[in-house]
Amino acid sequence: RAEIALDAATNYLIYPGDLETSAGAETTALLAERLARSAPEAVIVFAYRRKSPRATRIAAELAGRLAPERTRFVENTPHILALVRGAGAVVFPVDDLWGKVDLPIVLLEAMELGVPVIALDRGPLEDLFGVVKVPTLDAEAWEREACALLAEPARRELIARRQREALDLHHRASSVARAYEDSYLELIAESR
């Protein structure tokens, strides 16, 4: 928090995603603009990795467009888990996971840390269980979900519980290995 000039009382949402590939950064920027009116106490943190020189340019363009008191930009931070842990929620309106694993590890880590995840309900992210899913990239829909999470601690706790249960059932290595084994055994049985 000190490195990005956020005091201990400031609520923030974090977008731990790509600036260069998907609609995630732009949708999050539109969300930041809307939250400046509907939740003016909230800050959006863009935590991104620079994959090419374009990322620096895009970050500068977004920073120039968005209210500096309501946004922060963090490039290649070694403290991503600390940033995620302190967030009110993770927002992930990503429609293109090029260059990433199907379920980004940072989302699974957020789930483990008890931080609610709001994810786009498309593509591989459909397989993310226990999180809040938004079916559209429309910033108004993201604003509704973000404001509800910021305003309702009981809802955050419920989602955190659901996410941990989902991790145990679907996303831990042992669960994934068991699912693959079951699939292979089923295919072998069908081929006989």
N, C-alpha and C positions, 0 to 999 in steps of 0.2 A: 504493500500500500504506500509506503513512504517513497519508493522509487517512482511511482506514478502519481504522486501527490493526491492520495485519497486518505482522508482521515478515517478513524475506526468506525465512525457513525454513518458513513456514506454507504448507501445501498447501491450495488452495481450489478449489472448483467454482463456476462462475458461471451463474446463470439470468438471461439478458438479455431478459426478457420482460415481458409485461403482467401487472399484478396484478388488473385489473378485468374481463377478458372471459373468458378460457379457464380450464381446469382446471390450467394450468401452475403458477401460484403455489401452489395448494393441494397439488398433487402434489410440488412441490419442497419445501414445508414438511414433508410426510410423509417425504420422503427425508432431510431434515435431522434429523428426530427419530430415524430409523433409524441414520443415520451417527453420531450422538452415541454410539451403542453399538458399532457395528461398525467405525468408523474415527474414533475420538474426536479424532484429530489434525487432521481435515479441517474446513474451514469452508465454509459456503455463502454466496455473495454474491448477493443479489437486486439486480440493476441494472435499474431500471425508469424509465419516463417517466410522469410524472403527466399522465394524459389528462383526469382530472376530479378533483374533491375526494375522491371515493371512494378513490382510490389512497392518499392519505395515511392515511385511516382503516384501510384494509386492511393497509397496511404496519405501522401501530401495533399492530393486532390480532395480526399474525404475530409481530412483535418481542416482544410481551408473552407469547406462547405458547412461543416457541422460545428455546433457551439462548443468551444474548447472547455467550458466548465462542465459540459455534459458528456464529453467523450475523452477517451485516452487511447493511445496507440502504443503497443508494445511489440517490438520485433525480436524474434528469436530468443525469448526469455528462457533462462534456465529454471525459472520459478513458476512454471505454468501450473503445477499442482497447487501451489500456495494461492495463486490467483483464482483458480477454479474453486478451491475450498472456501474462499471468502465471498464468492459471488452468491447473489440471491437466486440466480438461475443461469444455466448455459442456454444460449440461443443458437440454433444451428439450422438456418434456412438454406441448406445446401442442396442444390439440384444436380450437381455434377461432382462426383467423388474421384475424378481423374487424379492419379498420383497418390491416392490414399487406399487404405484397406477398406473393405466393404462397410465395416462398422468402425469408425475412427476410435482409436484407443482412448483418446482424451474424453470421449463421451462415456465409455465404460468406466474410466477412472472417476469421472464426475458422479456417475451412479453409485460407485463404491463409496465415495466421500459423502454421499447424502445430499448432493446438490441437484435440484430438479433440472432435468433436461427438457427443452422444448425443441423438437426436431421436425423437419419436413417429413410428411408421410408419403414419400415417394422413393422409388428405387430401392437400393439396399437398406435404407433407413427404415423401410416398412418392417424389417425384421428386428428392429430394436423394440424390445418389450418393456412395459412399465413406465415409459416416458410419456410426456404430453406430446401429442402429435397434432400438427397443423397441416391440413390438406392442400394449402395454397401458399403462394409466395406473397399474397396480398398483405401489405404492412399493417392494415387495420386488424386483421385476424391475429397477427403476431402481437400487436399492441394489447388486444384483449387478454391474451394468455399471459403476457408479461405482467400487465397490471394486476391481474388476479393473483398471480404468484407473489408479487411484491406486497400486496395488501392482505394476504391471508396466510399467516404462519401455519395454521392447522392444515391447510391445503398443501403447503410445502412439505410438512412432515409426512402426510399421507403419501404423497408422490415419492418422497425419499424411501419410505418403507416399501412401496410397490416396486421401485427400481431395484432395491436390494434383493427382493424376492425373485424378480425377473433375472437378475444376475445369477442367482443360485440355480434357477430352473433352466435357463437358456444360454447364458453367455460365459460361464466359467469354462475353463479348458476341459475339465472332466465331463461336463454336460455336452459340450461340442463334440468331444471325442466319442462319447456314447452315441450321440445322434448319427455321426458318420458311420460308426460300426453298425448300428441298426440298419442304416440305409444300404450298406454293403451286404449285410446278411440277407436283407430282403431281396436285393438284386440277384444274389447267388441263388436263393431259393426259387425265384421266378425263372431263372435260366435253366433249371433242372427239369 
